């Protein structure tokens, strides 16, 4: 993912929902250190970079995650038949689906959504690649 693509994804999230007022994020590259198959395949995997984002949200002051409710469509398989059924999700799962839709990601592409437990440690973790010229850091706030 390129930095301008990550920027557009985050801006799209802010337009998609009123729950989030701001996002600080990092885009980092991690080398793939595991491989498989032939030596040639392994070499290609080691030299390829995978990038991922870490996002820190400023929730709207009126947002109470524990009271969130969201209607989603979930795929279920019954007797080998796949169908989509409506379902209501609440709390953290509703926030996760809101983030997923706002960033236009599929469910497998979104990692964990967790509350901040230690302000200092989260700042260190998010900025661990600050001096790396390959990393991208940015923040966006909702236009009022």
C-alpha positions as CSV (number, residue, x, y, z in Angstrom):
1,X,0.0,0.0,0.0
2,X,1.3,3.4,-0.9
3,X,1.1,6.4,1.5
4,X,-1.5,8.3,-0.6
5,X,-3.7,5.2,-0.6
6,X,-3.5,5.0,3.2
7,X,-4.3,8.7,3.5
8,X,-7.4,8.3,1.3
9,X,-8.6,5.2,3.3
10,X,-8.4,7.2,6.5
11,X,-10.1,10.2,5.0
12,X,-12.8,7.9,3.8
13,X,-13.3,6.5,7.3
14,X,-13.8,10.0,8.7
15,X,-16.4,10.7,6.0
16,X,-18.2,7.4,6.6
17,X,-18.9,7.7,10.3
18,X,-19.7,10.3,12.9
19,X,-18.3,8.1,15.7
20,X,-14.7,9.0,15.0
21,X,-13.4,12.6,15.0
22,X,-9.7,12.0,14.3
23,X,-7.2,9.4,13.3
24,X,-3.4,9.2,13.7
25,X,-1.9,6.3,11.8
26,X,1.4,4.7,10.7
27,X,2.0,2.7,7.6
28,X,4.9,0.3,8.2
29,X,6.8,-2.3,6.1
30,X,7.7,-5.6,7.7
31,X,9.9,-8.0,5.8
32,X,8.5,-11.5,5.3
33,X,10.9,-13.8,7.2
34,X,9.1,-17.1,6.7
35,X,8.7,-18.9,3.4
36,X,8.0,-22.2,2.0
37,X,8.3,-24.2,-1.2
38,X,11.5,-24.0,-3.3
39,X,14.6,-21.9,-2.5
40,X,13.5,-19.5,-5.3
41,X,10.1,-19.0,-3.7
42,X,11.7,-18.5,-0.3
43,X,14.1,-15.8,-1.7
44,X,11.2,-13.9,-3.3
45,X,9.2,-14.0,0.0
46,X,12.2,-12.7,2.1
47,X,12.8,-9.8,-0.3
48,X,9.2,-8.8,-0.5
49,X,7.8,-6.4,2.1
50,X,4.3,-6.5,3.6
51,X,3.0,-3.2,4.9
52,X,0.3,-2.7,7.5
53,X,-1.3,0.2,9.3
54,X,-1.7,1.0,13.0
55,X,-4.5,3.4,13.7
56,X,-5.2,5.5,16.8
57,X,-8.8,6.9,16.9
58,X,-10.3,9.9,18.6
59,X,-13.8,8.9,19.2
60,X,-16.6,11.5,19.2
61,X,-17.2,12.6,22.8
62,X,-20.8,11.4,22.5
63,X,-19.7,7.9,21.4
64,X,-20.3,5.2,24.0
65,X,-19.0,2.1,22.4
66,X,-20.9,-0.1,24.9
67,X,-24.2,1.2,23.5
68,X,-23.4,0.9,19.8
69,X,-25.7,-1.3,17.6
70,X,-25.2,-2.1,14.0
71,X,-27.1,-4.2,11.5
72,X,-24.8,-6.3,9.4
73,X,-25.1,-9.1,6.9
74,X,-23.3,-12.3,7.9
75,X,-22.7,-15.3,5.7
76,X,-23.8,-18.6,7.1
77,X,-23.5,-22.1,5.7
78,X,-26.3,-24.6,6.4
79,X,-26.2,-28.0,4.8
80,X,-23.6,-26.8,2.2
81,X,-25.7,-23.8,1.2
82,X,-24.2,-20.4,1.8
83,X,-26.7,-17.5,2.5
84,X,-26.5,-14.0,3.9
85,X,-28.6,-13.3,7.0
86,X,-29.1,-10.0,8.8
87,X,-27.7,-9.8,12.3
88,X,-27.4,-7.1,15.0
89,X,-23.9,-6.6,16.5
90,X,-23.2,-4.4,19.5
91,X,-20.3,-2.8,21.4
92,X,-16.8,-3.5,20.2
93,X,-18.0,-5.7,17.3
94,X,-20.2,-2.9,16.0
95,X,-17.2,-0.5,16.2
96,X,-15.1,-3.0,14.4
97,X,-17.6,-3.3,11.5
98,X,-17.9,0.5,11.3
99,X,-14.1,0.8,11.0
100,X,-14.0,-2.1,8.5
101,X,-16.6,-0.5,6.2
102,X,-15.2,3.0,6.5
103,X,-11.7,1.8,5.5
104,X,-13.3,-0.5,2.8
105,X,-11.6,-3.6,4.1
106,X,-12.7,-7.2,4.3
107,X,-13.0,-8.8,7.7
108,X,-9.7,-10.7,7.5
109,X,-7.8,-7.6,6.7
110,X,-8.7,-5.8,9.9
111,X,-6.7,-6.9,12.9
112,X,-7.6,-6.3,16.5
113,X,-9.4,-3.3,17.8
114,X,-8.4,-2.6,21.4
115,X,-8.7,0.2,24.0
116,X,-5.6,2.0,25.1
117,X,-4.2,0.5,28.2
118,X,-1.0,2.6,28.6
119,X,-0.7,6.0,27.0
120,X,3.1,6.0,27.0
121,X,3.5,2.5,25.6
122,X,1.0,3.0,22.8
123,X,2.9,6.2,21.7
124,X,6.2,4.3,21.7
125,X,4.7,1.4,19.7
126,X,3.0,3.6,17.1
127,X,6.1,5.7,16.5
128,X,8.7,2.9,16.6
129,X,9.5,3.4,12.9
130,X,9.4,7.2,13.0
131,X,13.0,7.6,11.8
132,X,12.5,5.0,9.0
133,X,12.1,6.8,5.6
134,X,10.0,3.9,4.4
135,X,7.4,4.4,7.1
136,X,4.5,6.9,6.7
137,X,2.9,8.7,9.6
138,X,-0.1,11.1,9.3
139,X,-3.2,12.3,11.1
140,X,-6.5,13.6,9.9
141,X,-9.3,15.3,11.8
142,X,-13.0,15.6,10.8
143,X,-13.9,18.9,9.1
144,X,-16.5,20.6,11.2
